[in-house]
């Protein structure tokens, strides 16, 4: 019968934090109470008493990212998307997700999730997306109702470009700012229309169309736009335009993973800074593994 040798904890260095200390800093950055009720954030596996010397940040807790974390000797894998969003009754290694848990536990690498609580934070996921697009004057699209005294918190952001630019040029700005994916950047609207006020939502944002229209945004950048919500949004905009309104928002659709990836670097910096204020030091690195699931795009006939 095969046995697993327990990972022996090494004495902490003079400034290396425990996992518990790292979690305290992460909780201060984006408290779990800011997460949506349906979400699953926080520590998935790991011993709070263990020492953390190296942290890897990634969007997705998939097998390839675990490979990267273990190869780098990470003590903590900090991800945006939950591994176990829906309740489970087993994490046996006979399943893909159970195998992830087992591999991390056996290697002594903790797993922590910051999802919609990081979306609502300021700075947070949509802040990062807005800033790589050079937007200023950011405010949430949907303020966080549970924190009425913190108007900077909430889902999505809306802000302004330094100067108006053609929608086609703005779409190119988006493509240059985000990591490459097979999907690329899709646009719905008049390529020659001028845009300046921009709404963004990292991840899936088609539930925010009413908020986007109320914000006065000329264009909405988000991911996972489905046919019917996108079509209806553009039909409504065209109808309003025919009646003398602006005929906005135009739509810019990007890959889900790409829209959230910019958050990782800032989160790493804030974690390092927060621990440094406690006299603690960690190495924090952003994953270089592209976890967008699409690997090939075949051009349409005649393209």
Secondary structure, DSSP 8 states (H G I E B T S, - for coil): -------------SS-EEHHHHHHHHHHHS-GGGS-TT---EEEE--TTSEE-EEEEES---HHHHHHHHHTT-SEEEESS-S--S--S---TTSHHHHHHHHHHHHT-EEEE--HHHHHSSS-HHHHHHHHTT-EEEEEEEE-TT-TT-TT-EEEEEEEEEEEEEHHHHHHHHHHHS---SS--EEES-TT-EEEEEEEEEEE-GGGHHHHHHHT-SEEEEE---HHHHHHHHHHHHHHHHTTS----EEEEE-HHHHHHTHHHHHHHHHHHHHHTTT---EEEE------S-------TT-
